[in-house]
Amino acid sequence: MRHVRCGEEKPNCVQCIKTGRKCDGYSNQSQKELREKATDTYPAWPTVSPDNRLVLIPGSREERKYIHTFCTQTSPALSGFFASEVWNRFLPQLSHREPTVRHAVSAVSAMYEQQYHPNASQGGSDGFALQQYTKAIQKFRQQLVNPRDSDYDCLLVTCLLFVCLEMLRSSHASVLDHIQGGMQILLRQQDEKTNQLKRDTIDQELRQSFRRLSIQLPLFGRSLILFHPQTETALAPEQIPIFDNIAQARDSMTILMNRGLGLIRPIGIDRILPSEEVNQQQMHEQRILAQAFYNWNVAFTTMMQKPAKSVGILDSRAPLALQINYFVSITWILSCLSRDESVYDQHFASFEASVDAAEKILALSAQTANPSTPEIFSLDAEVVPAIYLTAMRCREPNIRRRAIAVLSNYPTKEGLWGQGERQYQIAKLILEIEERHYQHLPVQERIPRDLHRVYEALIFPTKGTYLDPCPVTIMMKPHGPQGPWATRVECVELPKLK
């Protein structure tokens, strides 16, 4: 069959006329109309409402909302002074694939918004938080029954979120329960020898997070849980470590503080050792620990001579927080075996250095305040407990008053310690008790004698929380270090939250 080329004349081509063929010709429609007509021959995509559209992120609409809030607001506020892969990268990613983490993240974000951004909350977020918390606990228990090796990080992250949630709820007993639970997971992981070769950034950060949290256990009446991974080897007493970045310096300080509490807490309030042999062992450990802290400071000072960004310092408050913990910890270690309070008078310089660093943190916090993510809560206690100990143990009047002022003005709620409002009121009470006999002297001369000093100021939670007014048991030695205790109870009223 011979094909005839169309001449393309309108309305009928010449070739078709000559041969007597029927010519279909060309439509007068525009090319746009032809395209629209062709399009109409195919079925249109169905209209999808916003609530029914295809989503890649799992969870209900409200869960997705709070996960987004967590990633953009809650997480940056929780991560503190130090860069965090767990809070800023790993945890948001894990919430997309693990229902347990998704429910826990939603609960933390909703509770955080309810407490610190009530104007942004549309109401009912507290009920939603508890609902999500319940779901997370149910799935968490299911995972605990038969965890896979790969689930340990998920279990630890979920436990960390539970700690955070109970801190936001100010449920102290539950916080300590979850910290103990996380430490038990670490010990179980070590006993089963799983993930021994896995020591990536996330794994290390999770371990160190629970080590830092475990420091609070003995400070709030629980037993200290020591965790020593088999991969860690202790340095020789005379060996100075090398820190490539501030994260390593922080991890090393956490380990030393745990070891320090292992020495301090068994001594007890009476500071009486059962035998001379035990006393010699304690003195030996004290010397080893003190040398380790001195070596840490040498390594830290060397690291700080490098450019900040090259050693991972993204917030200039981070090294100041480590300095505070160093000066207070070394003072506590060197004084813990003495039976009289006057031993702390040998360490005024260290106390002053810790207060200097805390005042710098306050100044920097005021300069770097970000209205979108205000620093109103931190999981880790970087400043308040160390400065509280300074206010209680340092009897140099001016340094002590500066420490109390830091507690009064500190803007961030740190873990179980709050914003320092309770510690501020207790420290102010102790100052008044100890200086009662010295009001006739100029302030700089009001250094109390040992028989006028408060050795311990104890507070006890009732049903997992603290009362307001808060009863404080005052313990003194008015007849000298060898004499009996004199105790009485005072009450302090907590100021309204800032």
Salt bridges, closest charged atoms under 4 A:
ASP51 OD1 - ARG61 NH1 2.52
GLU63 OE1 - ARG102 NE 3.38
GLU63 OE2 - HIS103 ND1 3.40
GLU85 OE1 - ARG89 NE 2.56
ASP151 OD1 - ARG148 NH2 2.86
ASP153 OD2 - LYS198 NZ 2.62
GLU166 OE1 - ARG169 NH1 3.46
ASP177 OD1 - ARG222 NH1 3.03
GLU192 OE2 - ARG188 NE 3.37
ASP203 OD2 - ARG199 NH1 3.32
ASP203 OD2 - ARG207 NE 2.99
GLU232 OE1 - ARG211 NH2 2.99
GLU285 OE2 - ARG259 NH2 3.73
ASP315 OD2 - ARG317 NH2 2.65
GLU341 OE2 - ARG271 NH2 2.54
GLU341 OE1 - ARG393 NH1 3.38
GLU341 OE1 - ARG395 NH1 2.77
ASP345 OD2 - ARG453 NH2 2.73
GLU352 OE2 - ARG402 NH1 3.52
ASP356 OD1 - ARG402 NH2 2.47
GLU359 OE1 - ARG402 NH2 2.82
GLU375 OE2 - ARG317 NH2 2.70
ASP380 OD1 - ARG212 NE 3.41
ASP380 OD2 - ARG250 NH2 3.04
GLU382 OE2 - ARG250 NH2 2.74
GLU434 OE2 - ARG395 NH2 2.98
GLU434 OE1 - ARG400 NH2 2.77
GLU435 OE1 - ARG401 NH2 2.76
GLU435 OE1 - ARG446 NH1 3.83
GLU456 OE2 - ARG393 NH2 3.48
GLU490 OE2 - ARG488 NE 2.92
